[in-house]
Amino acid sequence: MKSDKVILVAGGDLRQQYAAQRLRQKTGAAVWTVGLPAQPNLHFAETPADVPAYDVLVLPVLAGSSGETVPAPFGTSPLSLPELAAQGKPAALVAGGGCSGVAHWFETAGMTVTDYLRREELCLANAVPTAEGAIRIAMEETACTLHGASALVVGYGRIGMALAPRLRALGMQTEICARRCETRALAQMQGFSAVPVSALAQRAAAADVIFNTVPVLLLSETVLKALPPETLVIDLASRPGGTDFDAAKRLGIRVVWALALPPEVRRCHIPEKAVSAEFHRKNVEKSVESVLNSEKRLRNCEKATKTGIISSKEF
């Protein structure tokens, strides 16, 4: 299938690279990449200015908060959002993950912005590499084995539920801290000890590693003061995080804020059929195909109207 459309895949990690190849195969469009390694059968650009006007722009997961750049760990520097916006056609589609904070760069130019992280199936799949990346950080940042150590997982949503059983499988004594009683009941049903937020300071003081998944300030200065100096805190929450980072620095508590963790663990190999990469490709592909199909239907309606097959009032 051939298409005269131009798709630009900008920045991100190996999931973006995989998505670019699959989009070329599925859509037949001219696929360009910037901020990614050069690949066979794809057009490569050093900067956004080197790309022809695009119909579709694919940004990575957690493309940005409210700043002016897109992370491009495989490039020489982050990509400029104003430069990316300047290369789009007026009616272009921009697909990104968690991109509401940067949407204005494109919407002011008349483009349509869609957030593919609103698809629950992608969020669930994305929790797996996040959990594995968190475990990698714990292994690198602790002086002892995880087996036999104690872990406190704060929050039991998608990431917490992906992380906790993996920690237990490694031999960690794993406890859950959650606000809602039904969430704690679910954790207990799955074999975990679970405590309310009111017990956070007490239980955190007994943990070797604390994994926070809640983007609300729960690990306050009061909680951090209760921690032994060797405690490791890994904050997996999106902005603004769930830790008082300034207080942790003053108190000498080690905190790793693993923001947008899958790109952070980009050194980990993502095979062609990796779950997260495959779901990323499928959800990006759905967003792109919806636009291409809409334009095709519109052209067919316009053609039918001109030939008198249907009346313009019918659509």
Secondary structure as UniProt FT lines:
FT   STRAND          6..10
FT   HELIX           14..27
FT   STRAND          30..34
FT   TURN            40..41
FT   STRAND          43..45
FT   HELIX           48..50
FT   STRAND          54..61
FT   STRAND          69..70
FT   TURN            73..74
FT   STRAND          79..80
FT   HELIX           81..86
FT   STRAND          88..97
FT   HELIX           100..102
FT   HELIX           104..107
FT   TURN            108..110
FT   STRAND          112..115
FT   HELIX           116..118
FT   HELIX           120..141
FT   TURN            147..148
FT   STRAND          150..154
FT   HELIX           158..169
FT   TURN            170..171
FT   STRAND          173..177
FT   HELIX           181..189
FT   TURN            190..191
FT   STRAND          193..195
FT   HELIX           197..199
FT   HELIX           200..204
FT   TURN            205..206
FT   STRAND          209..212
FT   HELIX           221..225
FT   TURN            229..230
FT   STRAND          232..235
FT   TURN            239..240
FT   HELIX           245..251
FT   STRAND          254..257
FT   TURN            259..260
FT   HELIX           261..264
FT   TURN            265..267
FT   TURN            272..273
FT   HELIX           275..306
FT   TURN            307..308
FT   HELIX           312..314
//
